[in-house]
Amino acid sequence: MLVLEESLLLLFPRGVLSVLALVGLLAVGKILARSLWVAVGALRTYVWARLWRKNLVQTYGKWAVVTGSTDGIGESYAKELAKKGMNILLVSRNMEKLQRVAREIRSQYGVETDIVQADFALGRAVYGNIAKGLKGKDIGILVNNVGMLVTPRLFEKLTEDDIWGYVNVNVASVLAMTRLVLPEMLRRKRGAIVNISSLAAHLPLAYFQVYAATKAFVSSFSRALQQEYQPSGLTIQCVEPGAVSTNMTSFDKDIHTPGLFTATPGSFAVSALATLGHSNRTSGYWAHGMQLAMWMSLPESFVLKSNKAMFESKDKKSK
Ligand SMILES: NC(=O)c1ccc[n+]([C@@H]2O[C@H](COP(=O)([O-])OP(=O)(O)OC[C@H]3O[C@@H](n4cnc5c(N)ncnc54)[C@H](OP(=O)(O)O)[C@@H]3O)[C@@H](O)[C@H]2O)c1
C-alpha cells in the first residue's frame, strides 16, 4: 500500500491524489447506494407484495377488463383477477376463444363474466362496441394487455399491415381503452390501469425495432399518467416483462421454452398481479428484474450489439 502511495506521489501532487480519492469514494458510494435501492425495491415488489395482499374488489372496484385475454399473459391475468373475486370483461378477437375462456372463468371462480369481440388492428372503429360492453360496470381494473409481435426482421421486411397493426394494437389500444375507463375511475376516485409493456421498452432493439419502440411508448405514457392521476387516487402501473412462454414467443425455441428467464404465463400473471399497488413500474417477475439489472449494468452499446448479432444469425439460419 505504502509503495503504491509513494509511486502515485511521484506522479501526482498530494492535493490531486486527495481529490481522486474523494471522487473514487463517491463513485463507490453511489454504486453501493444504487445496489441497496434496487435490492430494497426487489424485496418490496416480490416478497412484501406477496405477503401483503390487497383486496382488489374493495380497493379498485368490482369489474376488471382485460384486452387480448384469450391466450397467454392476458388469459392468465384474467383468471388470476377472477381468482381474487373480480368479475371479468374479456376483450379479444376470436369469439370461440372468448366463450371458452369466459366459461372456464365462471365455472372455476364463480364470478360474472362478459365478452366483447374486437379486433384492435382495425383501429378506431372497434371502440364504440367496447364502450357499450363497459357501460354500467364498476370498472376497477383495466389491463391493457393486447399486443402483437412480428417475428424479428429488418424494418424493410415489415409490410404496411404490420406497421399499422403495431400502431393500432400496441399503441392506440392503450390510449383508447384508457380514455374509455378514466372518467368513471376519476369520478369514483379509485381504479387501476395496468399497461403491459416489455423489457424491450428499455432499449432500441434491432430486428424488433418497431415492437421495442411501441413498448417504449407504452412505458413513457404510463409514467406520465402516473404523475397526472396518482394524486386523484388512481393507480397506473407499467409492467415490463421479459420472455414469457406464449404464442408470441413461439417463433424461437430458446426464448419460448420455460426456464429461469422464460416464465410460464400462469406464474408470470400470479407474480405480476401481486405487485399491483406495490410498484408502479416493474418487470413483474423476479428473474426478469434480474435480467434488466444485468442489462443496465453493462454498456448499452454492448447489449445492443450482442442482441443484434443474435437475431442476425437466427435470421440467416432461418433462410
Ligand atoms: N410473451 C412475452 O414474452 C412477452 C414479453 C414482454 C411483453 N409481452 C407483452 O405481453 C402482452 C401479451 O402477450 P402474450 O405473449 O400473452 O401474447 P399472445 O400469447 O400472442 O396473446 C395475445 C392475446 O391478444 C389477442 N390479440 C392479438 N391480436 C389481437 C387483436 N388484433 N385484436 C384483439 N385481440 C388480439 C390474442 O387473441 P387470439 O387468441 O385471437 O390470438 C391473444 O388473446 C403483449 O402486450 C406483449 O407485447 C409479452
The ligand as a Tripos MOL2 file, in Angstrom:
@<TRIPOS>MOLECULE
LIG
   48    52     1     0     0
SMALL
NO_CHARGES

@<TRIPOS>ATOM
      1 N1        -44.6720  -13.2250  -24.2990 N.am      1 LIG1
      2 C1        -43.6610  -12.4650  -23.9830 C.2       1 LIG1
      3 O1        -42.5070  -12.9150  -23.8820 O.2       1 LIG1
      4 C2        -43.8640  -11.0040  -23.7100 C.ar      1 LIG1
      5 C3        -42.7850  -10.2760  -23.2100 C.ar      1 LIG1
      6 C4        -42.9390   -8.9290  -22.9590 C.ar      1 LIG1
      7 C5        -44.1530   -8.3310  -23.1650 C.ar      1 LIG1
      8 N2        -45.1940   -9.0530  -23.6530 N.ar      1 LIG1
      9 C6        -46.4610   -8.3580  -23.8670 C.3       1 LIG1
     10 O2        -47.4960   -9.0390  -23.1890 O.3       1 LIG1
     11 C7        -48.7340   -8.8560  -23.8640 C.3       1 LIG1
     12 C8        -49.3780  -10.2170  -24.0970 C.3       1 LIG1
     13 O3        -48.5010  -11.0110  -24.8650 O.3       1 LIG1
     14 P1        -48.6440  -12.5860  -24.9940 P.3       1 LIG1
     15 O4        -47.2720  -13.1090  -25.0940 O.co2     1 LIG1
     16 O5        -49.5690  -13.0960  -23.9710 O.co2     1 LIG1
     17 O6        -49.3180  -12.6750  -26.4510 O.3       1 LIG1
     18 P2        -50.1640  -13.8650  -27.0990 P.3       1 LIG1
     19 O7        -49.9180  -15.1560  -26.4390 O.co2     1 LIG1
     20 O8        -49.9010  -13.7300  -28.5610 O.co2     1 LIG1
     21 O9        -51.6590  -13.4470  -26.7770 O.3       1 LIG1
     22 C9        -52.1660  -12.2700  -27.2850 C.3       1 LIG1
     23 C10       -53.6350  -12.1580  -26.9620 C.3       1 LIG1
     24 O10       -54.1180  -10.9820  -27.5900 O.3       1 LIG1
     25 C11       -55.1160  -11.3140  -28.5520 C.3       1 LIG1
     26 N3        -54.9310  -10.4970  -29.7300 N.ar      1 LIG1
     27 C12       -53.8610  -10.4500  -30.5480 C.ar      1 LIG1
     28 N4        -54.0750   -9.5660  -31.5270 N.ar      1 LIG1
     29 C13       -55.2980   -9.0530  -31.3130 C.ar      1 LIG1
     30 C14       -56.0840   -8.1030  -31.9960 C.ar      1 LIG1
     31 N5        -55.6480   -7.5310  -33.1150 N.pl3     1 LIG1
     32 N6        -57.2940   -7.7950  -31.5070 N.ar      1 LIG1
     33 C15       -57.7590   -8.4090  -30.3960 C.ar      1 LIG1
     34 N7        -57.0680   -9.3300  -29.7120 N.ar      1 LIG1
     35 C16       -55.8520   -9.6530  -30.1710 C.ar      1 LIG1
     36 C17       -54.8640  -12.7580  -28.8760 C.3       1 LIG1
     37 O11       -56.0520  -13.2610  -29.3960 O.3       1 LIG1
     38 P3        -56.1240  -14.6180  -30.2260 P.3       1 LIG1
     39 O12       -56.2410  -15.6130  -29.1450 O.co2     1 LIG1
     40 O13       -57.3130  -14.4930  -31.0800 O.co2     1 LIG1
     41 O14       -54.8340  -14.6920  -30.9860 O.co2     1 LIG1
     42 C18       -54.4620  -13.3030  -27.5230 C.3       1 LIG1
     43 O15       -55.5750  -13.4980  -26.7100 O.3       1 LIG1
     44 C19       -48.3910   -8.1120  -25.1490 C.3       1 LIG1
     45 O16       -48.6480   -6.7490  -24.9830 O.3       1 LIG1
     46 C20       -46.9150   -8.3470  -25.3200 C.3       1 LIG1
     47 O17       -46.3010   -7.3360  -26.0650 O.3       1 LIG1
     48 C21       -45.0810  -10.3850  -23.9300 C.ar      1 LIG1
@<TRIPOS>BOND
     1     1     2 1
     2     2     3 2
     3     2     4 1
     4     4     5 ar
     5     4    48 ar
     6     5     6 ar
     7     6     7 ar
     8     7     8 ar
     9     8     9 1
    10     8    48 ar
    11     9    10 1
    12     9    46 1
    13    10    11 1
    14    11    12 1
    15    11    44 1
    16    12    13 1
    17    13    14 1
    18    14    15 2
    19    14    16 1
    20    14    17 1
    21    17    18 1
    22    18    19 2
    23    18    20 1
    24    18    21 1
    25    21    22 1
    26    22    23 1
    27    23    24 1
    28    23    42 1
    29    24    25 1
    30    25    26 1
    31    25    36 1
    32    26    27 ar
    33    26    35 ar
    34    27    28 ar
    35    28    29 ar
    36    29    30 ar
    37    29    35 ar
    38    30    31 1
    39    30    32 ar
    40    32    33 ar
    41    33    34 ar
    42    34    35 ar
    43    36    37 1
    44    36    42 1
    45    37    38 1
    46    38    39 2
    47    38    40 1
    48    38    41 1
    49    42    43 1
    50    44    45 1
    51    44    46 1
    52    46    47 1
@<TRIPOS>SUBSTRUCTURE
     1 LIG1         1 GROUP 0 **** ****
